[in-house]
Amino acid sequence: MDRAGTTGPGEAAAVGAAADRGFWPGLLRAAHAEPTVAVTVLTTVLAAAWGRGPGGTVLVGLAVLSGQLSVGWSNDVIDRRRDLAAGRRDKPLVTGAVPHRTAAVAAGCALLLCVPLSLAVGLSAGLAHLGGVAAGWAYNLGVKRTVLSWLPYALGFALLPALVTLGLPGHPRPPLWLLGAGALLGVGAHAANVLPDIDDDLAAGVRGLPQRLGGRGARALAAGALLAASALLVLGPAGPPGPSGWAGLAVTGALGVAVVLPLGARPGSRLPFLATLGLAGVDVALLLLRGGAPG
């Protein structure tokens, strides 16, 4: 809970000065910088590789960035009381580095920017992206506590390639194998992301699918979903995978093993999630090696 009024003026001033010095780094951390940057960069790379052109690529990047920022900031805003109760000193809203109201305003502004930026990519593409962002907000607002906690991640990741392809001339729909790979990647990312916090989540009454499965089950879910996503990206497109495809599948297999290693079971371990980000990068590389934009 809030601790206002428990310190003297001098101590409060010192705490405030320390918080001010950490404001901008804290605001970045509160946006969940690693996944925000990874998702934005990977989607922007796809847009450039699939022929969006400089202007279109920048629009895609800005739309994804604003959406990811809104979801990241809203997550920490909504979870602040739970994070305070759990003593999460890694959270800037808990330490006071970022005021709660500031993060809430930032989340709202990012969401407001996301709407016109997404629609500027194209109506159908923009609506697809906004659907994914809405899924992220739904997760933060309560779906994370249910057995359907995987669904917003699956929708959000599946709709990212749709943002790119539906904005191309002719508005081609992404093929089913690409949507399936995105959905599986999202499920794997969800399971890997909650691994370090399963015990705290259960204590706070957060019982999403990975929490119900427990640490071992969540690691198995993460690895299985991520490897299945990679297999779809290698085997889904027309034509033989070739040496690069099989090599990429081997690399993703190794990263998938990193997700389920006992080392990743340690409380607070970032290994599963960092391995997931690396695997997502390999998946995008596999997709680009298979040719141009799917349609």
C-alpha positions in Angstrom: 0.0 0.0 0.0 1.0 3.7 -0.2 3.4 4.9 2.4 2.7 8.6 2.2 3.3 10.5 5.4 5.7 7.9 7.0 8.9 9.8 6.3 10.2 13.2 7.4 10.6 16.2 5.1 14.3 15.6 4.6 14.0 11.9 3.9 11.0 12.5 1.6 13.0 15.1 -0.4 15.9 12.6 -0.8 13.5 9.9 -2.0 12.0 12.4 -4.4 15.3 13.4 -5.8 16.3 9.8 -6.3 13.0 9.1 -8.0 13.6 12.1 -10.3 17.0 10.9 -11.3 15.5 7.5 -12.3 12.4 8.8 -14.0 13.2 8.3 -17.6 14.8 4.9 -17.2 12.0 3.9 -14.9 9.3 5.0 -17.5 11.1 2.9 -20.1 11.2 -0.1 -17.7 7.5 0.4 -16.9 6.7 0.0 -20.6 8.2 -3.5 -20.5 11.1 -2.3 -22.7 12.4 -5.7 -23.9 9.2 -7.1 -25.4 8.1 -3.6 -26.6 11.4 -3.1 -28.6 11.5 -6.7 -29.8 8.0 -6.8 -31.2 8.3 -3.3 -32.7 11.6 -4.1 -34.4 10.6 -7.5 -35.7 7.3 -6.2 -37.1 9.0 -3.3 -38.7 11.6 -5.6 -40.3 8.8 -7.6 -41.8 7.1 -4.5 -43.2 10.4 -3.4 -44.9 11.1 -6.8 -46.3 7.6 -7.3 -47.6 7.6 -4.1 -49.6 5.8 -1.5 -47.4 8.3 1.2 -48.6 10.0 3.7 -46.3 6.8 5.7 -45.4 4.7 2.6 -44.9 7.4 0.9 -42.8 7.7 3.9 -40.5 4.0 4.0 -40.0 3.9 0.3 -39.2 6.7 0.7 -36.7 5.1 3.7 -35.0 1.7 2.0 -34.8 3.2 -1.1 -33.2 5.4 0.9 -30.9 2.5 3.0 -29.6 0.3 -0.1 -29.1 3.1 -1.9 -27.2 3.8 1.1 -25.0 0.1 1.4 -24.2 -0.2 -2.2 -23.2 3.1 -2.2 -21.2 2.4 0.9 -19.2 -1.2 -0.1 -18.5 0.0 -3.4 -17.2 2.1 -1.8 -14.5 -0.6 0.8 -13.7 -3.3 -1.9 -13.3 -1.0 -4.2 -11.3 0.5 -1.5 -9.0 -1.3 -2.6 -5.9 -0.5 -6.2 -6.4 3.2 -5.4 -7.1 3.3 -3.3 -3.9 1.9 -6.1 -1.9 4.5 -8.5 -3.4 7.3 -6.1 -2.8 8.3 -5.9 -6.4 11.3 -3.5 -6.1 12.0 -4.0 -9.8 8.8 -2.1 -10.7 9.3 1.7 -11.1 5.7 2.4 -9.9 6.5 0.5 -6.7 9.8 2.3 -6.0 8.4 5.7 -6.8 10.7 6.3 -9.7 7.6 6.8 -11.8 4.4 8.3 -10.4 1.3 6.2 -10.8 -0.6 9.0 -12.5 2.2 9.8 -14.9 2.3 6.1 -16.1 -1.5 6.1 -16.4 -1.5 9.3 -18.6 1.4 7.8 -20.7 -0.6 4.7 -21.3 -3.7 6.7 -22.3 -1.7 9.0 -24.7 0.0 6.0 -26.3 -3.4 4.4 -26.9 -4.8 7.5 -28.4 -1.8 7.8 -30.7 -2.1 4.2 -31.7 -5.6 4.6 -33.2 -4.8 7.1 -36.0 -1.3 5.6 -36.6 -2.8 2.1 -37.1 -5.6 3.4 -39.4 -3.1 5.3 -41.4 -1.5 2.0 -42.4 -4.8 1.0 -44.0 -8.4 0.4 -42.7 -8.3 -3.4 -42.6 -4.7 -3.5 -41.4 -5.4 -0.9 -38.8 -8.5 -2.6 -37.5 -6.5 -5.9 -37.2 -3.8 -4.2 -35.2 -6.2 -2.4 -32.9 -7.9 -5.8 -32.3 -4.5 -7.1 -31.1 -4.0 -4.0 -28.9 -7.5 -4.4 -27.4 -6.6 -8.1 -26.6 -3.5 -6.8 -24.7 -5.6 -4.4 -22.7 -8.2 -7.2 -22.0 -5.4 -9.3 -20.7 -4.3 -6.6 -18.3 -7.8 -5.8 -17.2 -8.6 -9.3 -16.0 -8.3 -12.1 -18.6 -4.8 -12.8 -17.1 -6.6 -14.2 -14.1 -8.5 -16.8 -16.0 -7.8 -20.1 -17.9 -8.1 -18.1 -21.1 -5.1 -16.0 -20.2 -3.3 -17.4 -23.3 -6.0 -16.1 -25.7 -5.0 -12.3 -25.8 -1.4 -13.3 -26.5 -2.4 -15.6 -29.3 -4.6 -13.0 -30.9 -2.1 -10.2 -30.5 0.8 -12.1 -32.0 -1.4 -13.6 -34.8 -2.7 -10.2 -35.9 0.8 -8.6 -36.1 1.6 -10.1 -39.6 -2.0 -9.1 -40.6 -1.1 -5.5 -39.9 1.7 -5.8 -42.5 0.1 -7.9 -45.2 -3.3 -6.2 -45.2 -1.6 -2.9 -45.8 0.0 -4.1 -49.0 -1.5 -3.5 -52.4 -4.5 -5.7 -52.9 -4.7 -6.2 -49.1 -3.7 -9.9 -49.1 -4.8 -11.9 -46.1 -2.0 -13.7 -44.2 -2.1 -17.5 -44.8 -3.4 -19.7 -42.1 0.0 -21.2 -41.4 1.3 -17.7 -40.6 -1.6 -16.8 -38.4 -1.1 -20.2 -36.6 2.6 -19.6 -36.1 1.9 -16.1 -34.7 -0.7 -17.5 -32.3 1.6 -20.2 -31.1 4.5 -17.8 -30.7 2.1 -15.7 -28.5 1.1 -18.6 -26.3 4.8 -19.5 -25.9 5.7 -16.0 -25.0 2.9 -15.8 -22.5 4.0 -19.0 -20.7 7.7 -17.9 -20.7 6.8 -14.4 -19.5 5.0 -15.6 -16.4 7.5 -18.2 -15.3 9.6 -16.0 -13.0 6.4 -14.8 -11.2 4.3 -17.9 -10.8 4.5 -18.1 -7.0 3.7 -14.4 -6.6 0.9 -14.6 -9.1 -0.7 -17.5 -7.2 -0.4 -15.7 -3.9 -2.2 -12.7 -5.5 -5.0 -14.9 -6.9 -3.8 -14.7 -10.5 -4.6 -18.1 -12.0 -4.0 -17.9 -15.7 -3.3 -21.1 -17.6 0.5 -21.2 -16.9 -0.1 -20.7 -13.2 -2.6 -23.5 -13.2 -0.1 -25.8 -14.9 2.6 -24.9 -12.4 6.3 -24.2 -13.2 7.0 -27.5 -15.0 3.8 -27.5 -17.0 4.3 -23.8 -17.9 7.8 -24.5 -19.2 6.5 -27.4 -21.2 3.8 -25.3 -22.7 6.2 -22.5 -23.6 8.7 -24.9 -25.3 6.0 -26.8 -27.1 4.2 -23.8 -28.5 7.4 -22.0 -29.5 8.8 -25.1 -31.3 5.4 -25.7 -33.0 5.5 -22.0 -34.2 9.0 -22.5 -35.7 7.9 -25.7 -37.4 5.0 -24.0 -39.1 7.2 -21.2 -40.3 9.6 -23.7 -41.8 7.1 -26.2 -43.2 4.2 -23.9 -43.9 5.4 -22.0 -47.0 5.3 -23.7 -50.4 8.5 -25.5 -51.5 11.1 -27.4 -49.6 12.6 -25.8 -46.4 16.2 -26.1 -47.7 19.3 -26.2 -45.5 18.7 -22.8 -43.9 15.2 -23.8 -42.9 16.4 -26.9 -41.2 19.3 -25.1 -39.6 16.9 -22.4 -38.2 14.7 -25.1 -36.8 17.7 -26.6 -35.0 18.5 -23.3 -33.5 15.0 -22.7 -32.3 15.0 -26.2 -30.9 18.1 -25.3 -28.8 16.4 -22.1 -27.6 13.3 -24.0 -26.8 15.4 -26.3 -24.6 16.7 -23.2 -22.8 13.1 -22.3 -21.9 12.6 -25.6 -20.1 16.1 -25.9 -18.4 15.9 -26.1 -14.6 17.9 -22.9 -14.5 14.9 -21.1 -15.9 12.8 -22.4 -13.0 14.6 -20.2 -10.5 12.4 -17.4 -9.0 13.1 -14.2 -10.9 15.0 -15.9 -13.7 14.8 -14.0 -17.0 16.3 -16.9 -19.0 13.0 -18.3 -20.4 11.7 -14.9 -21.5 15.0 -13.8 -23.0 15.3 -17.1 -24.9 11.8 -16.5 -26.2 12.8 -13.1 -27.6 15.8 -14.7 -29.3 13.6 -17.5 -30.7 11.2 -14.9 -32.1 14.0 -13.2 -33.9 15.1 -16.5 -35.4 11.5 -17.2 -36.5 11.3 -13.9 -38.3 14.7 -14.7 -40.0 13.2 -18.0 -41.1 10.2 -16.3 -42.5 12.3 -13.8 -44.5 14.5 -16.6 -45.8 11.5 -18.4 -47.2 10.8 -15.5 -49.6 8.6 -12.4 -50.0 5.4 -11.4 -48.4 3.0 -14.4 -48.0 -0.4 -14.0 -49.6 
